[in-house]
């Protein structure tokens, strides 16, 4: 189902949680748009390279180690904790998933892009095969083997817990690879069916996912382990606000067809208004900026008033979704 969505995207930062070396982002300070994208490219370019076997033999075993069981890794799409020793091609083995599909740029398993740990994750082998080289978007048939994931003919939807991880990996790739190193200029676009172009989509959904699923402790730790190997960082884990400064427009309207959603006021003191008219009920979730779900329910077509008196002052996200679409709006609660 196509949507016409009006949404305000504001930024928030988890930079204080990351171990950013002093001066690492100095050359990007004060920049926006393509200037920021170019500056970040030169900051993270020319990372220390490893082989594809190194990913299997030790890198992914450390980057994605289960914090509760050092003998296991956490698989990206299923969330399953699995023994590090079970790498292989069997249906329930784990293997290496290129989140930026290697056929979208034709870089194969060779350095630098084909072995860049910032976008390669352990996954269930059969789920990896099911995802194939699909773009990312909402909707499709639920996957029994990977609860929360869906697939249709032109896209794959990851589970909610890693939607932001997927988005930030793709943002990284679009900045790190700008046509040098024998790798095509990788770009994010706001549509699917991008193969065989060096592109990935769907950009608007990636922007939404980035907001709804901010970096958590697992992602932050993974980031630091990669830095210890490759000696480069993912700017969008360190500075999530860079995403909006490059790809976002706070006043943009997403042009589709049937639905306009207005969420106001912002900031808010006691109640939030959700306004839309298309006869459809939507699920809502209120999420704190550290990723905790605070409140959830159903909102109905028309004028809705959502009481938020019980929430503390601060920044929150509201996620509205049905089976095929989701949007995220950030708002601020202030107390009078």
C-alpha positions as CSV (number, residue, x, y, z in Angstrom):
1,X,0.0,0.0,0.0
2,X,1.4,3.4,-1.0
3,X,1.3,6.2,1.5
4,X,1.6,10.0,1.5
5,X,3.4,10.9,4.6
6,X,4.3,14.2,6.2
7,X,7.0,13.5,8.8
8,X,9.5,15.6,10.8
9,X,12.8,13.9,11.4
10,X,15.0,15.4,14.1
11,X,18.3,14.0,15.3
12,X,19.7,12.6,18.4
13,X,23.2,11.5,19.3
14,X,24.7,8.6,21.0
15,X,28.3,9.9,20.5
16,X,28.8,10.0,24.3
17,X,28.5,6.2,24.5
18,X,31.1,5.5,21.8
19,X,34.9,5.6,22.3
20,X,35.7,8.1,19.6
21,X,39.4,9.0,19.3
22,X,40.1,12.7,19.9
23,X,39.9,14.7,16.7
24,X,38.7,11.8,14.6
25,X,35.8,13.8,13.0
26,X,37.4,17.2,13.1
27,X,37.4,17.5,9.3
28,X,33.6,17.0,9.2
29,X,32.8,19.6,11.8
30,X,30.1,22.1,10.7
31,X,29.5,20.4,7.3
32,X,26.3,19.2,5.7
33,X,25.1,17.4,2.6
34,X,27.6,16.3,0.0
35,X,30.4,18.2,1.8
36,X,29.9,16.2,4.9
37,X,29.6,12.9,2.9
38,X,32.9,13.7,1.2
39,X,34.7,14.6,4.4
40,X,33.5,11.5,6.1
41,X,34.7,9.4,3.1
42,X,38.2,10.6,3.4
43,X,38.2,10.1,7.2
44,X,37.1,6.4,6.9
45,X,38.8,5.5,3.6
46,X,41.8,3.2,3.3
47,X,41.0,1.0,6.2
48,X,43.2,-2.0,7.2
49,X,42.1,-4.9,5.0
50,X,41.6,-8.5,5.9
51,X,40.8,-11.6,3.8
52,X,37.4,-13.2,3.5
53,X,38.7,-16.2,5.5
54,X,39.7,-13.9,8.3
55,X,36.1,-13.0,8.7
56,X,35.2,-16.6,9.2
57,X,38.2,-17.6,11.3
58,X,38.3,-14.9,13.9
59,X,36.8,-11.4,13.1
60,X,33.1,-12.2,13.1
61,X,33.6,-14.6,16.0
62,X,34.7,-11.5,18.0
63,X,32.6,-8.7,16.6
64,X,29.3,-10.7,17.0
65,X,30.1,-12.7,20.1
66,X,27.1,-13.5,22.3
67,X,27.8,-11.3,25.5
68,X,26.2,-14.1,27.5
69,X,28.1,-17.0,26.0
70,X,31.6,-16.5,24.6
71,X,31.4,-19.7,22.6
72,X,28.6,-18.4,20.5
73,X,27.8,-15.6,18.0
74,X,24.4,-13.8,17.6
75,X,23.0,-14.2,14.1
76,X,21.7,-11.0,12.4
77,X,18.3,-11.9,11.0
78,X,17.2,-14.7,13.4
79,X,18.7,-13.3,16.6
80,X,19.7,-16.8,17.5
81,X,22.8,-17.5,19.6
82,X,24.8,-20.2,17.8
83,X,28.0,-22.0,18.4
84,X,31.0,-20.4,16.7
85,X,32.1,-23.9,15.6
86,X,29.0,-24.4,13.4
87,X,30.1,-22.3,10.4
88,X,29.2,-23.9,7.2
89,X,26.8,-24.3,4.3
90,X,24.1,-26.4,6.0
91,X,20.6,-25.0,6.5
92,X,21.2,-24.4,10.2
93,X,24.9,-23.4,10.0
94,X,26.0,-19.8,10.1
95,X,27.8,-18.0,7.3
96,X,28.9,-14.5,6.2
97,X,26.1,-12.1,5.0
98,X,27.0,-9.1,2.9
99,X,24.3,-6.7,4.1
100,X,25.2,-4.5,1.1
101,X,24.6,-7.3,-1.4
102,X,27.9,-7.8,-3.2
103,X,26.1,-8.0,-6.6
104,X,25.0,-4.4,-6.0
105,X,28.4,-3.2,-7.0
106,X,30.0,-6.4,-8.2
107,X,32.8,-6.4,-5.6
108,X,32.6,-10.1,-4.7
109,X,34.5,-11.4,-1.6
110,X,37.6,-9.4,-2.2
111,X,39.0,-6.5,-0.2
112,X,38.1,-3.8,0.5
113,X,34.3,-3.9,0.2
114,X,33.9,-7.7,0.0
115,X,35.6,-8.2,3.4
116,X,34.6,-5.0,5.2
117,X,33.3,-6.1,8.6
118,X,31.3,-3.0,9.0
119,X,28.6,-4.5,6.7
120,X,29.3,-8.3,7.0
121,X,27.4,-10.2,9.7
122,X,27.0,-13.8,10.8
123,X,23.6,-15.2,9.6
124,X,21.7,-18.4,9.4
125,X,22.8,-19.9,6.1
126,X,19.3,-20.6,4.8
127,X,18.0,-17.2,5.8
128,X,21.0,-15.6,4.1
129,X,20.0,-17.5,0.9
130,X,16.4,-16.4,1.3
131,X,17.4,-12.7,1.6
132,X,19.7,-13.1,-1.4
133,X,20.5,-9.7,-2.9
134,X,17.1,-8.1,-2.2
135,X,16.7,-4.5,-1.3
136,X,15.3,-3.5,2.1
137,X,11.7,-2.4,2.6
138,X,8.6,-3.2,4.6
139,X,6.2,-6.0,4.1
140,X,5.9,-9.4,2.5
141,X,5.5,-13.0,3.8
142,X,6.7,-13.6,7.4
143,X,9.7,-16.0,7.6
144,X,9.1,-18.9,10.1
145,X,12.8,-19.4,10.5
146,X,13.5,-15.7,11.2
147,X,10.7,-14.3,13.4
148,X,10.0,-10.7,12.7
149,X,11.5,-10.8,9.2
150,X,9.5,-10.7,6.0
151,X,10.2,-11.2,2.3
152,X,8.4,-10.4,-1.0
153,X,9.4,-10.4,-4.6
154,X,11.6,-7.3,-4.5
155,X,12.5,-6.7,-0.9
156,X,13.5,-8.0,2.6
157,X,12.4,-6.7,5.9
158,X,14.6,-7.5,8.9
159,X,13.3,-7.9,12.5
160,X,12.7,-4.7,14.4
161,X,15.7,-5.2,16.7
162,X,18.2,-4.8,13.9
163,X,16.5,-2.5,11.5
164,X,18.7,0.4,12.6
165,X,21.8,-1.8,12.4
166,X,21.0,-2.6,8.8
167,X,20.4,1.0,7.9
168,X,23.6,2.3,9.5
169,X,25.6,-0.5,7.7
170,X,24.2,0.7,4.4
171,X,24.8,4.4,5.2
172,X,28.4,3.5,6.0
173,X,28.9,1.7,2.6
174,X,27.4,4.6,0.6
175,X,30.1,6.9,2.2
176,X,33.1,4.6,2.4
177,X,32.9,3.5,-1.3
178,X,32.8,6.5,-3.7
179,X,34.4,4.9,-6.8
180,X,38.0,4.3,-5.7
181,X,39.7,1.1,-4.5
182,X,38.4,-0.7,-7.6
183,X,34.9,-0.5,-6.1
184,X,31.9,1.2,-7.8
185,X,30.4,4.4,-6.4
186,X,27.8,2.9,-4.0
187,X,24.6,5.0,-3.6
188,X,21.3,4.8,-1.6
189,X,18.1,5.4,-3.6
190,X,14.5,5.6,-2.6
191,X,13.2,2.6,-4.6
192,X,13.7,-1.2,-4.8
193,X,14.7,-3.4,-7.8
194,X,18.1,-1.8,-7.8
195,X,20.1,-4.8,-9.0
196,X,22.5,-4.8,-10.9
197,X,23.2,-1.2,-10.3
198,X,25.7,-0.2,-7.5
199,X,22.7,1.0,-5.4
200,X,20.6,-0.1,-2.5
201,X,17.1,0.9,-1.3
202,X,14.7,1.8,0.1
203,X,16.2,5.0,1.4
204,X,13.1,6.4,3.2
205,X,12.6,3.2,5.1
206,X,16.3,3.1,6.1
207,X,15.9,6.6,7.5
208,X,12.9,5.6,9.5
209,X,14.6,2.4,10.8
210,X,17.7,4.4,11.8
211,X,15.4,6.5,14.1
212,X,13.2,3.7,15.4
213,X,16.2,1.5,16.3
214,X,19.1,3.6,17.7
215,X,22.5,2.0,18.4
216,X,22.3,-0.3,21.4
217,X,25.1,-1.8,23.5
218,X,25.6,-4.8,21.2
219,X,26.1,-2.6,18.1
220,X,28.3,-0.1,20.0
221,X,30.6,-3.0,21.2
222,X,30.6,-4.5,17.7
223,X,31.7,-1.2,16.3
224,X,34.6,-0.9,18.7
225,X,35.8,-4.4,17.9
226,X,35.8,-3.6,14.2
227,X,37.7,-0.4,14.8
228,X,40.4,-2.4,16.6
229,X,40.9,-4.5,13.5
230,X,40.2,-2.2,10.5
231,X,41.2,1.1,12.2
232,X,38.2,2.9,10.7
233,X,34.8,3.7,12.2
234,X,31.1,3.9,11.1
235,X,30.3,7.6,11.4
236,X,26.6,6.8,11.8
237,X,27.1,4.8,14.9
238,X,29.2,7.5,16.4
239,X,27.1,10.4,15.2
240,X,23.6,9.2,14.2
241,X,22.7,12.9,13.5
242,X,25.0,12.8,10.4
243,X,22.4,10.7,8.6
244,X,19.9,13.6,8.5
245,X,22.6,16.1,7.7
246,X,23.5,14.0,4.5
247,X,20.2,12.4,3.4
248,X,17.4,13.9,5.5
249,X,15.4,17.1,5.0
250,X,13.5,18.2,8.1
251,X,10.8,19.8,5.9
252,X,10.6,17.0,3.3
253,X,7.3,15.4,2.4
254,X,7.4,11.9,1.1
255,X,5.3,11.9,-2.1
256,X,3.0,8.9,-2.5
257,X,-0.8,8.7,-2.6
258,X,-3.4,8.1,0.0
259,X,-2.4,9.0,3.6
260,X,-1.3,12.2,5.3
261,X,-0.4,11.8,9.0
262,X,0.1,14.9,11.2
263,X,1.5,14.5,14.7
264,X,1.5,17.6,16.8
265,X,2.4,19.6,18.9
266,X,6.1,19.4,19.1
267,X,7.3,19.9,21.8
268,X,4.3,18.6,23.8
269,X,3.3,18.9,27.5
270,X,0.5,16.5,28.2
271,X,-1.2,15.0,25.1
272,X,-0.1,14.2,21.5
273,X,-2.5,14.6,18.6
274,X,-2.4,12.0,15.7
275,X,-4.4,13.0,12.7
276,X,-5.1,11.0,9.6
277,X,-8.2,10.1,7.5
278,X,-8.2,6.9,5.5
279,X,-10.3,4.5,7.5
280,X,-7.4,2.4,8.6
281,X,-6.3,1.5,12.1
282,X,-2.5,1.8,12.9
283,X,-0.5,0.3,15.6
284,X,1.6,2.8,17.6
285,X,4.6,2.4,19.9
286,X,6.3,5.1,21.9
287,X,10.0,4.4,22.2
288,X,12.7,6.2,24.3
289,X,15.8,7.3,22.4
290,X,17.8,4.5,24.1
291,X,15.5,2.0,22.3
292,X,13.1,1.0,25.1
293,X,9.4,0.6,24.3
294,X,7.4,2.7,26.7
295,X,3.8,2.4,25.5
296,X,1.9,0.8,22.7
297,X,-1.6,0.5,21.3
298,X,-3.9,1.2,18.4
299,X,-4.8,4.5,16.9
300,X,-7.9,4.9,14.7
301,X,-8.6,7.0,11.6
302,X,-9.6,10.5,12.5
303,X,-8.4,12.8,15.3
304,X,-6.7,10.9,18.1
305,X,-5.5,12.2,21.4
306,X,-2.7,10.3,23.1
307,X,-2.2,11.1,26.8
308,X,1.5,11.2,27.7
309,X,1.2,12.7,31.2
310,X,3.0,9.7,32.7
311,X,6.1,10.2,30.6
312,X,9.2,12.0,31.9
313,X,10.6,15.1,30.2
314,X,12.8,14.2,27.3
315,X,13.0,13.0,23.7
316,X,10.8,10.1,22.4
317,X,10.0,8.4,19.1
318,X,6.5,7.4,18.0
319,X,6.4,4.6,15.5
320,X,3.2,4.1,13.5
321,X,2.8,1.0,11.4
322,X,0.6,-1.5,9.7
323,X,1.6,-4.8,8.0
324,X,3.2,-3.0,5.0
325,X,4.5,0.4,6.1
326,X,5.9,2.2,9.1
327,X,6.8,5.8,9.8
328,X,8.7,7.3,12.8
329,X,8.3,10.8,14.3
330,X,10.5,12.3,17.0
331,X,9.0,14.6,19.5
332,X,10.0,16.3,22.8
333,X,8.1,16.2,26.1
334,X,8.5,19.3,28.2
335,X,6.9,19.9,31.7
336,X,5.2,23.2,32.5
